Amino acid sequence: MLNRTALHLLFLIRCNKLPSFRGCKYQYDAHGHISSKQTTGSTQYYHYDAEHHLIELCIEELDCTHR
């Protein structure tokens, strides 16, 4: 039988994907790669090629966008 801490961790981490951690929210694509990371002041978008290599990272801050 699992103890309370183990159950809490299983609830927080589903399918080896962390939905949130220390104020950041994470979203994943169908292949399990991080597709976005949202913080208080910005959102980062991750783009992958057909071979699952990271090819682009876009950062949208409250007042501007970086590539």
JOQUILIN-V515216 format. One record per run of one state. SS is the DSSP state (A for helix, B for strand, O for the rest). FROM is the first residue (numbers start at 0). LEN is the number of residues. Records with the same first field share a line. If there is no record, write none. Layout:
SS = FROM-LEN  FROM-LEN
//
This chain:
O = 0-3  14-2  18-1  21-2  28-5  38-3  48-5  61-3  66-1
A = 3-9
B = 12-2  16-2  19-2  23-5  33-5  41-7  53-8  64-2
//
